[in-house]
């Protein structure tokens, strides 16, 4: 998908049905972009039959892509008992125009309201201000990706181009949401009340299930709110932190060696509260000290990050967030032979998760047991093996 920068608006025009001249372009910016010949080809899709009113219509013709939302306001005061108009955007035929579709529909809605409230379009004096409006609209959207354009003394239209990102991942109860930027500077005023309620509990360590309990919000609502924050690029999802976890450096650890800005961010983030900033040499050595056979508790005993003024929890947190290290997860797999030696209840709750596609974090949250309890059950069952990945 192309970016908004690659898909500039070539023209915005206002078309209407004249009682004697029929469909015509009354105003456009820039002037004379849409020729009469081109408009004559597409006017049936611009000023349409009532069945297509308030529907988004896209037309590709002669190297142009035209997006509009035809409108018809029925009232006996208008010629032929209806006011028919359309405010259209024109792009190159190859442009990606999905981000502009909601803007075209919102503009149609704004113009309907202006007409119903003050007769803005049926009054020639007020309608004559449209050229200035179209020019500012196109200029600001092309330059800034958003606009605040006054229509008259009482109305300002605010619009923003929103690009469609990838579908955010499903948020499960064992996922840990973590802010990508400083939470203190994040403005949550425009978010819904439920999201505002859970934000204080998002600290990079609380998992979704715990956030739901502490915030007093249903799990499904918390998952939906966090999924929306992930989509907006405000938070990311990381695994639960425990001292029994195992982490290993990724190839991206080399970025930390080469990127001075990343080094500064890392050092500032992982420093112990109230201590001096750690030396980069020590930080890089600590990251390289992680490995497949070393738990965080063993790592701390061996390297003592606190002696370098490093908070080991933040060290891990930053490394996972930036992809410098990754968590090695444990997936229990029950062999086909053998039977459970535990009660019926345990058989129903645990057996279905020992297939190799559920890790310890997920199983513990689903079943409601600790890592230690799960570890003991697995160690006592000779028919369960562990897969690290």
C-alpha positions in Angstrom: 0.0 0.0 0.0 1.3 3.4 -0.9 1.7 6.2 1.7 -0.4 9.3 1.9 2.7 11.3 0.7 2.6 9.3 -2.6 -1.1 9.9 -3.1 -1.5 13.7 -3.3 -4.9 15.1 -4.1 -4.7 16.5 -7.6 -8.0 18.3 -7.5 -11.1 18.9 -5.4 -14.3 20.0 -7.2 -17.8 20.9 -6.2 -20.5 19.7 -8.6 -24.2 20.4 -8.5 -27.4 19.9 -10.6 -28.4 23.2 -12.2 -32.1 23.5 -12.9 -31.5 24.5 -16.5 -27.9 23.5 -17.3 -28.0 20.1 -15.6 -25.0 18.5 -13.9 -22.0 20.9 -13.8 -18.8 21.7 -11.9 -19.4 25.0 -10.1 -16.0 25.2 -8.4 -12.7 23.4 -8.5 -9.2 23.7 -7.1 -7.0 24.1 -9.1 -9.1 25.8 -11.7 -9.6 24.0 -15.1 -8.1 20.7 -13.8 -11.3 18.8 -14.6 -12.1 19.5 -18.3 -15.7 19.6 -19.6 -15.0 16.6 -21.7 -13.9 14.5 -18.8 -16.8 15.6 -16.6 -19.3 14.8 -19.4 -17.9 11.2 -19.3 -18.4 10.7 -15.6 -21.2 13.0 -14.6 -23.7 10.2 -14.3 -21.6 8.9 -11.4 -21.2 12.4 -9.8 -24.8 13.6 -9.8 -26.6 10.3 -9.5 -30.0 8.8 -9.1 -31.5 8.7 -5.6 -30.6 5.0 -5.2 -26.9 6.0 -5.0 -27.2 9.0 -2.7 -25.0 8.9 0.4 -23.0 6.1 -1.2 -19.2 6.3 -1.7 -18.4 6.0 -5.4 -15.0 5.7 -7.1 -14.5 6.1 -10.8 -11.4 5.3 -12.8 -11.1 7.0 -16.2 -8.5 8.6 -18.5 -5.7 8.4 -15.9 -7.8 9.8 -13.0 -9.4 8.3 -10.0 -12.4 10.3 -8.7 -14.0 9.7 -5.3 -17.3 11.2 -4.4 -20.4 10.8 -2.2 -23.5 12.1 -4.1 -26.1 13.9 -2.0 -29.7 14.7 -2.5 -31.7 16.9 -0.1 -35.4 16.8 -0.8 -37.5 19.8 -0.1 -40.2 21.7 -2.0 -38.2 25.0 -1.7 -35.6 23.7 -4.2 -36.0 23.6 -8.0 -37.3 20.2 -8.9 -37.9 19.6 -5.2 -34.3 18.6 -4.4 -30.8 20.0 -4.0 -28.3 17.6 -5.7 -24.5 18.1 -5.2 -21.2 16.2 -4.7 -17.8 17.2 -3.4 -15.2 15.0 -5.1 -11.5 14.3 -4.8 -9.4 13.5 -7.8 -6.2 11.4 -7.8 -3.9 9.7 -10.2 -5.4 6.4 -11.4 -2.7 4.4 -9.6 -3.1 6.2 -6.2 -4.2 4.3 -3.1 -7.2 6.2 -1.9 -8.6 4.2 1.0 -7.3 6.8 3.6 -9.4 9.5 2.0 -12.7 7.7 1.8 -13.9 8.6 5.3 -12.9 12.2 4.6 -15.1 12.4 1.5 -18.1 11.0 3.4 -17.5 13.3 6.4 -17.3 16.3 4.0 -20.7 15.3 2.5 -22.2 15.1 5.9 -20.8 18.5 6.9 -22.2 20.1 3.8 -25.6 18.5 4.4 -25.7 19.9 8.0 -24.5 23.4 6.8 -27.3 23.5 4.2 -30.0 22.3 6.7 -28.9 24.7 9.4 -28.2 27.9 7.3 -28.9 27.2 3.6 -25.2 27.5 3.0 -25.3 25.9 -0.5 -28.6 27.3 -1.7 -27.5 30.8 -0.9 -25.3 32.1 -3.7 -23.4 34.5 -1.4 -22.3 31.9 1.1 -21.7 29.3 -1.6 -19.3 31.7 -3.3 -16.8 31.1 -0.5 -16.3 27.5 -1.6 -13.3 28.2 -3.8 -11.3 29.5 -0.8 -12.5 26.5 1.2 -11.5 24.0 -1.5 -8.0 25.6 -1.9 -7.3 25.5 1.9 -8.7 22.0 2.2 -6.5 20.5 -0.6 -3.4 22.5 0.5 -3.5 21.5 4.2 -4.4 17.8 3.5 -1.6 17.5 1.0 1.0 19.2 3.2 0.1 18.1 6.7 -2.3 15.2 6.3 -4.9 17.0 8.3 -6.8 20.3 8.2 -8.7 22.9 10.1 -10.6 25.0 7.6 -13.2 27.7 8.5 -16.4 27.5 6.5 -18.0 30.6 8.0 -17.9 32.5 11.3 -19.6 29.7 13.2 -18.1 26.6 11.7 -14.6 25.1 11.3 -14.1 21.7 9.7 -11.4 19.5 11.2 -10.3 16.4 9.2 -7.3 14.0 9.3 -6.1 11.4 6.9 -5.8 8.0 8.7 -3.8 5.4 7.0 -5.0 1.8 7.4 -2.4 -0.3 9.2 -2.1 -4.0 9.5 -4.6 -5.8 11.6 -3.4 -5.7 15.2 -2.7 -9.1 16.9 -5.2 -10.7 19.2 -4.6 -9.7 22.8 -4.6 -12.6 25.2 -4.8 -12.7 29.0 -1.1 -13.5 29.4 0.2 -10.7 27.1 1.9 -7.7 28.8 1.2 -4.3 27.2 4.0 -1.8 27.3 4.1 1.8 26.3 6.5 2.6 23.4 6.9 6.2 24.6 6.9 7.9 28.0 3.4 7.2 29.5 3.6 10.5 31.4 3.6 12.5 28.2 0.8 10.4 26.6 -2.5 12.4 26.2 -5.3 10.0 26.9 -8.0 12.7 27.0 -9.5 11.8 23.7 -9.7 8.0 24.3 -12.8 6.2 25.6 -13.4 6.1 29.3 -12.6 2.4 29.6 -9.1 2.9 28.1 -8.5 5.8 30.4 -9.4 3.6 33.3 -6.9 0.8 32.5 -3.9 3.1 31.4 -2.6 3.6 35.0 -2.1 -0.2 35.2 -0.1 -0.5 32.0 3.5 -0.6 33.3 5.2 -3.2 31.1 5.0 -5.8 33.8 1.3 -6.3 34.5 -0.3 -8.8 32.1 -3.8 -8.3 30.7 -5.5 -10.6 33.2 -4.0 -8.7 36.2 -4.9 -5.3 34.6 -8.5 -6.4 34.3 -8.6 -7.4 38.0 -6.9 -4.4 39.3 -8.8 -1.9 37.2 -12.1 -3.7 37.8 -12.8 -4.0 34.1 -14.0 -7.1 32.2 -11.3 -9.1 30.5 -12.8 -8.8 27.0 -13.0 -5.0 27.3 -9.4 -4.7 28.5 -8.3 -6.9 25.5 -10.2 -4.7 23.1 -8.8 -1.5 24.5 -5.3 -2.7 24.5 -5.7 -4.1 20.9 -6.8 -0.6 19.9 -3.7 1.0 21.6 -1.5 -1.5 19.7 -3.2 -0.5 16.4 -2.6 3.2 17.2 1.1 2.4 17.8 0.9 3.5 21.4 1.8 0.2 23.1 3.4 -3.1 22.2 3.0 -6.6 23.6 5.8 -8.4 25.5 5.9 -11.6 27.5 5.4 -11.8 31.2 8.6 -11.1 33.2 9.8 -13.6 35.7 13.2 -14.4 37.1 12.9 -17.9 35.9 12.6 -16.7 32.3 15.2 -17.4 29.7 16.3 -14.8 27.1 18.7 -14.8 24.2 20.2 -12.0 22.1 18.8 -11.6 18.5 20.8 -10.5 15.4 19.4 -7.0 16.1 21.8 -6.7 19.1 24.3 -5.4 16.6 22.1 -2.3 16.1 22.9 -1.4 19.7 26.6 -1.4 18.9 26.2 0.9 15.8 23.3 3.2 16.7 24.4 6.0 19.1 20.8 7.3 19.6 19.6 3.8 20.5 22.5 3.5 23.0 21.4 6.8 24.7 17.8 5.6 24.9 18.8 2.3 26.3 21.2 3.7 29.0 18.6 6.2 30.1 15.8 3.6 30.2 17.6 0.9 32.2 19.4 3.0 34.7 18.6 2.3 38.4 16.4 5.0 39.9 18.6 7.6 41.7 21.8 6.2 40.3 24.3 7.5 37.7 23.8 6.4 34.1 25.6 3.1 33.4 28.4 2.8 31.0 27.5 1.4 27.5 30.3 -1.1 27.6 28.8 -2.7 30.7 25.3 -2.6 29.2 26.3 -4.4 26.0 28.3 -7.0 28.0 25.1 -7.7 30.1 23.0 -8.2 27.0 25.6 -10.6 25.6 25.6 -12.5 28.9 22.1 -13.7 28.3 21.7 -17.1 26.6 19.5 -20.2 26.1 20.7 -22.0 29.2 20.7 -19.1 31.7 17.6 -17.9 33.6 17.4 -14.3 34.7 18.0 -15.3 38.3 21.2 -17.1 37.3 22.2 -14.2 35.1 21.8 -11.8 38.0 23.9 -14.0 40.3 26.6 -14.3 37.7 26.8 -10.7 36.4 25.1 -8.6 39.2 23.6 -5.9 37.0 22.9 -3.7 40.0 26.6 -3.2 40.5 26.6 -1.5 37.1 23.7 0.8 38.1 21.4 -1.3 35.9 17.9 -2.3 36.8 17.7 -5.9 35.4 13.9 -5.8 34.9 14.2 -2.7 32.7 17.2 -4.1 31.0 15.1 -7.1 29.9 12.1 -4.9 29.2 13.9 -2.5 26.9 15.7 -5.4 25.1 12.4 -7.2 24.3 10.7 -4.0 23.3 13.4 -3.1 20.8 13.9 -6.6 19.6 17.5 -6.8 20.9 16.7 -10.0 22.9 13.8 -12.5 22.8 12.1 -14.7 25.3 12.6 -18.4 25.0 9.2 -20.0 25.8 8.5 -23.4 27.3 5.9 -25.5 25.5 4.8 -28.8 27.3 4.0 -31.7 25.0 2.3 -34.8 26.4 3.3 -38.1 24.7 0.6 -40.3 23.4 1.4 -43.2 25.8 0.6 -43.1 29.5 -2.3 -41.8 31.4 -2.8 -39.0 33.9 -2.1 -39.9 37.5 -4.0 -37.0 38.8 -7.7 -36.2 39.5 -10.4 -35.8 36.9 -10.4 -32.0 37.3 -6.7 -31.7 36.6 -7.1 -34.0 33.6 -9.7 -31.8 32.1 -7.9 -28.5 32.7 -4.3 -29.4 31.8 -4.4 -32.2 29.3 -5.8 -30.1 26.5 -2.9 -27.6 26.8 -0.1 -30.1 26.5 0.0 -30.2 22.7 3.0 -28.0 22.1 1.1 -24.9 21.0 0.5 -23.4 24.5 3.4 -21.9 26.5 3.7 -21.7 30.3 2.4 -18.1 30.5 -0.8 -19.0 28.6 -1.4 -22.2 30.5 -0.9 -20.5 33.9 -3.4 -17.7 33.1 -5.9 -20.1 31.6 -5.8 -22.6 34.4 -5.1 -20.2 37.3 -1.9 -21.7 38.7 1.6 -20.4 39.2 4.7 -21.3 37.1 6.1 -23.2 40.0 2.9 -25.3 40.4 2.8 -26.0 36.7 6.5 -27.0 36.8 5.9 -29.4 39.6 3.0 -31.1 37.8 5.1 -31.5 34.7 8.1 -32.8 36.6 6.0 -35.5 38.2 4.5 -36.7 34.9 7.0 -38.8 33.0 4.9 -38.6 29.8 5.3 -34.8 29.4 8.3 -33.3 27.7 9.3 -29.6 27.2 10.0 -27.9 23.9 11.9 -24.7 24.0 11.3 -22.2 21.2 
